Structures are given as structure tokens and as C-alpha cells.
Amino acid sequence: MEHRGTFSLTVTLLCLSGVMGFASNAGASCGAVSCFVVIGSQQQVPQAGMLTINGIYNYTPMRLLGGTSGIIPAADQANQRLILDHHKETRTITQTYTLDLNYGVTDRFAVQVTVPYLKRQHRHIDGIGESSTEFGEDTHFSDNGIGDVRVTAKYNVLPTLRNMLVFGFGLDLPTGDTRARDSSGQVLESSGQLGRGNVGLIGSIYQTYELIPHRLNQFAFGSYRHTFRNHDGYQFGDEYLFNVGMNLVTLPWLVITNQFNYRYLVHDNVRANLEQSRPPFDGNEPDVIDPTVMNRRVSNTGSTYFAYSPGFQVSVGDLITSPWAEATSLYFYSQIPVARDANNNLAQGTSFIFGITKSIQMIKPS
């Protein structure tokens, strides 16, 4: 189905992405995640000498679920403090603009570089029990900049007419900011920063099979990410992604895609002491439960998320006769949550992805 640009669509994010995974921060105490879906032109291996370019916009809102208080610990990595029941989450909105470059070194081996640019807004009620007001102080944060860049090597072990099986190994590079401050002037928790602060390792498998040649194909994608503890003593929890779906060619220029996405995030970990916030109106500093600075689980991080993502792709080259339209596609996806558990934290809501794919033959095959 690739011959008509009918890629197994959607991001990663995200993000990131993956993306990818899109190299965006994964569900931690300030609620920073990205939408993640499968975009086949990212996961596949282009033919030798071909560069596939993806430009992706990802809008991911987060809010509290019904029946949850949103009162969570503060993982103050700058001062090595883990303060229980410290603040109440309100909302987070992350917008991700991703440039993804996927180059076929050979017909079976490719190198991919994913560069995310993040715009994040976050609000919470800070310092419950430390403030003279009942609910603490309204604190907000906004930042934008380059996130963690991902570099991935991929190898297609099953390059047949109807099958594709691609193994990938990637590195998240610590290029994103980790020293941003909130409206009170304090260093924001690691979970809300644009970068994770250390290298991450990613392994992935992408599979696709044409059930009906040039008409219907199925795909599956799974990945695992491990990020090492950063210099502030914070370690993001491991991430497991699994996605399955189908592409249906309805018209020569229109592909309808449906997929299901599952993400499991392990709890984050911080090197800190352990404290307990005082009751509201108390106005005093938190009580120290254990002054020992050691590795501690951040209890309200980690999550499970299951979503349904319908979408479509339009092959511009089949609609417009023009050199610039050749091998160009536009796509749109909506990621709709079906089941989710965010451990009393903010949970990802319905997200949206817009993108454009362009393939350019840089070196003509010999």
C-alpha cells in the first residue's frame, strides 16, 4: 500500500513522540504527556536514497477525572524533598510541533531523526497547608522550546511485497530544557520540564501485512523506553506502548485508518527525603517524616491509558498534478480515551494530530 502513500498513519507523542514517541515528557507529577499514534511513514524503512519528511502538530490537553482530588506530592528535585499532599493539579495543555526525518540508507536500513518543539501551559494550586488561604496559592507555568531529540536506527527483516517487519533502536538525547521556573520563581519539577535531563534508550517493533493487496492492510507497533536518572536525582518511569490498527483505501486518494493505542507508564523515582504537608489553614512548613535522602517512588506518577484513534490520509499527488504534490500526503487523527487511570493525577483527554508527509528521492537507485 505504500506505493500510493497509504502509510499506516499517526503519531507518537507522540509524541513522540514517538514517538515518539515524540520526545515529549511522559506522564509525571505535573501531568506532561503527548498523544501517541502510529504514522507508518515514520515507522517504515524508505527505499535507498529516499528521505521521508513528516511535519506534525499535536494538541494534548490534560484534566482531572471525575472522583479524583488531584492532590499529589511535590517532587522538589532542586532541594531533594518529596512532600506528600503538597499541591492540587488543575490542568496541562501541551502543543508539540515535530519535524521527523526518515532516510533510507539501503532498502532495508534507515536512520531517523525526530526533533520536537514543545509549548506547554500548566496550572496547579501550590503549597496546601503552607499558605494562609484554604487551597494554597494559584501557580502557573508556561514554556516553549526544543524537547529531547530522538535518533533511531531501523532494520527491515522481512521486506516482501505484502509484509514488513522493522526492528528499531533509538536514543533520546537530553536536549530539552530542565531548569525552567514557575510563576513563584521556583525550579519546576522535573516532570513538567521540556526535557528529561538524561539519555533514554528505546526499542521498537513495527509490523504490517496487506490483507487485500493495495486495498486493506493491518499494522502493529510496540515500543519500550528506559530513561536514566538525571543530574537532579529524578528518573522518569519506563514506558510501554502497543498499537494495532488497519488502513482501508476507499478512493485512490483517500485512506481511512482506525487504530487502538495502549500506554503503560511506570512510577517515576526521585532522590529525596520524605515530608508531609500540614492541614489547610495551618500555615506551617511540612513535617519531616524521614530526613534520609534516598531513592523514592513518586506515588502519583505512572498511568495506564487506552484510546481509540480514527483518522484519514489524503494523497495530494493523486488529486493535483504538480511536481510539488508528488509523494505528498496530508493526515488528521483524533485520539479518544476509552479507559485510563492516572493515579489521582491529570489524565490525557481527547487529543488531535495534524500532519504532512513528503518523500524526496535524494539519491537515484543504481
C-alpha positions in Angstrom: 0.0 0.0 0.0 3.0 2.3 0.3 3.1 2.8 -3.5 0.1 5.2 -3.1 1.4 6.8 0.0 -1.1 4.9 2.1 1.1 4.9 5.2 0.0 3.3 8.5 -0.6 6.8 9.9 -0.4 8.7 13.2 1.8 9.7 15.9 3.9 9.3 18.9 3.8 11.9 21.5 3.9 11.5 20.5 4.5 12.2 20.7 6.8 11.2 20.1 6.7 11.5 20.4 7.3 8.9 19.3 7.4 9.0 19.2 7.9 9.2 19.6 7.2 8.7 20.8 7.7 12.2 20.1 10.3 13.0 22.6 7.9 14.7 24.9 7.7 14.2 28.6 5.8 11.2 29.8 3.1 11.3 32.5 4.7 12.6 35.6 3.6 14.6 38.6 2.9 17.8 36.7 1.0 15.9 34.0 3.1 16.2 30.9 2.4 13.7 28.2 1.9 13.6 24.4 -0.6 11.9 22.1 0.9 8.8 20.6 -0.3 7.1 17.4 1.3 5.2 14.6 2.3 7.1 11.5 3.5 4.4 9.0 5.8 6.8 7.2 7.7 7.2 10.5 7.9 3.5 11.4 8.7 2.2 7.9 12.1 1.9 6.1 12.1 4.1 3.0 13.8 2.8 -0.1 17.5 3.5 -0.5 18.3 7.2 -1.1 14.8 8.4 -0.2 14.1 11.0 2.5 10.7 11.0 4.1 9.8 14.2 5.9 7.0 14.5 8.4 5.7 17.7 9.9 3.3 17.0 12.7 1.2 19.2 15.1 0.0 17.5 18.2 -2.5 19.1 20.7 -2.8 17.2 24.0 -5.0 18.5 26.9 -4.9 17.0 30.4 -7.5 17.3 33.2 -8.7 15.6 36.4 -11.0 12.7 36.1 -14.3 12.5 38.0 -13.9 11.2 41.5 -10.3 12.3 41.9 -9.0 15.1 44.1 -5.8 15.9 42.1 -3.9 16.4 45.4 -0.4 15.0 44.8 3.1 15.1 46.2 5.7 17.7 45.2 8.9 16.1 43.9 11.2 19.0 44.6 14.3 17.7 42.9 16.2 21.0 43.3 16.1 20.7 47.2 15.8 16.9 47.4 12.4 16.9 49.0 9.4 14.7 48.4 6.4 16.4 50.1 3.2 14.4 50.3 -0.2 16.1 49.6 1.5 19.3 48.6 -0.5 20.7 45.7 -3.6 20.2 43.7 -3.4 19.8 39.9 -5.6 21.9 37.7 -4.7 21.4 34.0 -1.9 21.0 31.5 -2.0 21.7 27.7 0.9 20.6 25.6 1.3 21.5 21.9 4.0 19.7 20.0 5.4 20.7 16.6 7.6 17.8 15.3 10.0 17.6 12.4 10.7 13.9 11.6 13.3 12.9 9.1 13.5 9.3 8.0 16.2 8.4 5.5 16.7 5.1 3.7 20.5 4.2 3.8 19.7 1.0 2.0 16.4 -0.7 1.1 16.5 -2.4 4.5 18.3 0.0 6.8 17.2 3.6 7.7 18.2 6.3 10.1 15.5 8.6 11.6 15.9 11.9 13.5 12.9 13.3 15.4 13.0 16.9 16.6 10.1 18.1 18.8 9.3 21.8 19.7 7.0 22.0 22.7 4.7 24.7 24.0 3.4 23.8 27.5 0.9 25.5 29.9 0.4 24.2 33.4 -1.6 25.3 36.4 -1.9 24.0 40.0 -2.7 25.1 43.5 0.6 25.2 45.3 1.6 24.8 49.0 -1.5 23.3 50.5 -1.1 23.7 54.3 1.8 26.2 53.9 -0.4 29.1 52.8 -2.8 31.2 54.8 -5.5 30.6 52.2 -7.6 27.4 52.3 -6.4 25.9 49.0 -2.9 27.3 48.7 -1.5 29.6 46.0 -2.6 29.6 42.4 0.7 28.8 40.5 1.1 28.7 36.7 3.9 27.8 34.3 4.4 28.1 30.6 7.4 27.4 28.5 8.3 26.6 24.9 11.4 25.2 23.2 13.1 22.2 21.8 12.4 18.9 23.6 14.6 15.8 23.7 15.7 14.9 20.2 15.4 11.2 19.2 17.8 9.3 16.9 16.7 5.9 15.7 18.3 3.2 13.6 15.8 0.7 11.9 16.2 -2.5 10.0 13.6 -4.3 7.9 14.0 -8.0 8.4 11.0 -9.0 6.2 11.0 -6.9 3.0 8.4 -8.8 0.9 5.6 -7.4 -1.3 2.9 -7.9 1.4 4.9 -8.0 4.6 7.1 -5.6 6.6 8.8 -6.3 9.9 11.0 -3.5 11.2 13.2 -3.5 14.4 14.3 -0.2 15.8 16.8 1.0 18.4 16.8 4.6 19.4 18.4 7.2 21.7 16.6 10.1 23.4 19.2 12.9 23.7 18.9 15.3 26.6 18.5 18.5 24.5 15.3 19.8 26.2 15.4 22.4 29.0 15.4 21.1 32.6 15.9 24.4 34.5 12.6 26.3 33.8 10.9 28.1 36.7 7.2 28.6 37.6 5.5 31.8 38.4 6.8 31.8 42.0 10.4 31.7 40.8 11.0 28.1 41.9 12.6 25.5 39.6 9.7 23.5 38.2 9.5 19.8 39.0 11.4 17.6 36.5 8.0 16.1 35.4 6.9 19.4 33.9 10.2 20.4 32.2 10.6 20.2 28.4 13.4 17.7 28.7 14.1 14.6 30.9 17.7 15.5 31.6 19.4 12.3 30.6 19.7 9.8 27.8 16.8 7.4 27.1 17.0 4.0 25.3 14.2 2.9 23.0 13.5 -0.5 21.4 10.7 -0.9 18.9 9.0 -3.4 16.6 6.7 -2.4 13.6 4.8 -4.9 11.6 2.4 -4.6 8.7 0.7 -7.0 6.3 -1.6 -6.4 3.3 -4.7 -8.4 3.9 -6.1 -7.3 0.5 -3.3 -6.0 -1.8 -3.5 -2.2 -2.4 -6.8 -2.1 -0.5 -6.6 -3.2 3.1 -3.7 -3.7 5.5 -3.2 -4.2 9.2 -0.3 -2.9 11.3 1.0 -3.2 14.8 3.7 -1.3 16.7 5.3 -1.8 20.1 8.0 0.1 21.9 9.8 0.3 25.2 11.6 3.3 26.7 14.0 3.5 29.6 15.4 6.8 30.8 18.4 7.1 33.1 18.3 9.2 36.3 19.2 12.8 35.6 21.6 15.0 37.4 18.9 16.3 39.7 18.2 12.8 41.0 15.0 12.3 39.1 14.2 9.3 37.0 11.2 9.0 34.6 9.4 5.7 34.7 9.7 3.2 31.9 7.2 3.5 29.1 5.5 0.6 27.2 3.5 1.3 24.1 1.4 -1.0 22.0 -0.7 -0.1 19.0 -2.8 -2.0 16.4 -4.9 -0.9 13.5 -6.0 -1.1 9.9 -5.8 1.1 6.8 -8.5 1.0 4.2 -8.2 2.6 0.7 -11.7 3.9 -0.1 -10.7 6.1 -3.0 -7.4 6.2 -4.9 -6.5 9.4 -2.9 -8.2 8.7 0.4 -7.2 6.2 3.2 -9.3 5.7 6.3 -7.4 4.5 9.3 -8.6 3.1 12.6 -6.2 2.1 15.5 -6.2 1.3 19.2 -3.4 2.7 21.4 -2.2 1.5 24.8 0.4 3.0 27.0 1.7 1.9 30.4 3.9 4.2 32.4 5.9 3.0 35.5 6.1 5.3 38.5 8.8 8.0 38.5 11.5 8.0 41.1 13.3 10.9 42.9 16.3 11.1 45.2 14.9 13.0 48.2 13.8 13.0 51.8 10.1 12.4 52.8 7.8 15.1 54.2 4.1 15.5 54.9 2.1 18.7 54.2 0.2 20.3 57.1 -3.6 20.6 57.1 -5.2 23.6 55.3 -5.0 27.0 57.2 -2.1 25.6 59.2 0.4 28.0 57.5 3.5 26.0 58.7 6.2 24.1 56.9 5.6 20.4 56.1 6.5 17.8 58.8 9.6 15.8 58.1 8.8 12.1 58.1 12.2 10.7 57.1 15.2 13.1 56.7 17.2 10.5 54.8 17.9 11.4 51.2 17.3 8.2 49.2 15.6 7.0 46.0 11.8 7.2 46.5 8.9 6.3 44.3 6.7 9.3 43.3 3.3 7.8 44.1 1.0 9.8 41.8 3.1 9.3 38.7 2.7 6.3 36.4 -0.5 5.6 34.5 -2.4 3.4 32.1 -4.1 4.8 29.0 -6.2 3.0 26.3 -7.5 5.0 23.3 -9.3 4.7 20.0 -7.8 6.8 17.2 -9.8 7.2 14.0 -8.2 9.2 11.1 -7.7 9.7 7.4 -5.0 10.5 4.9 -5.3 12.4 1.7 -2.8 11.7 -1.1 -2.2 15.1 -2.6 -0.4 13.7 -5.6 -3.5 11.8 -6.7 -5.6 15.0 -6.6 -3.2 17.6 -8.0 -0.9 17.2 -11.0 2.1 19.1 -9.9 5.8 18.3 -9.1 5.4 19.7 -5.5 2.4 17.4 -4.9 4.1 14.2 -5.8 4.6 11.8 -2.9 2.9 14.2 -0.6 0.1 13.4 1.9 -1.9 15.2 4.5 -3.4 13.4 7.5 -5.5 14.0 10.6 -6.2 11.9 13.7 -8.2 12.2 16.9 -7.1 10.1 19.9 -10.2 9.4 22.0 -9.7 7.9 25.5 -11.5 4.7 26.2 -10.1 3.7 29.6 -7.5 5.5 31.8 -6.0 5.5 35.3 -3.7 8.4 36.3 -3.2 7.7 40.0 -5.2 10.8 41.1 -3.2 12.9 38.7 -4.2 14.7 35.5 -5.3 12.4 32.7 -4.9 12.8 29.0 -8.1 13.9 27.3 -9.1 13.8 23.6 -6.1 14.8 21.5 -5.6 15.9 17.9 -2.9 15.3 15.3 -2.4 17.1 12.0 0.5 16.3 9.7 2.0 16.4 6.3 4.3 13.8 4.7 6.7 14.4 1.8 9.1 11.9 0.3 12.1 13.0 -1.8 14.4 10.7 -3.7 17.8 12.2 -2.7 19.9 9.6 -4.5 18.7 7.6 -7.5 18.9 3.8 -7.1 21.7 2.3 -9.1 
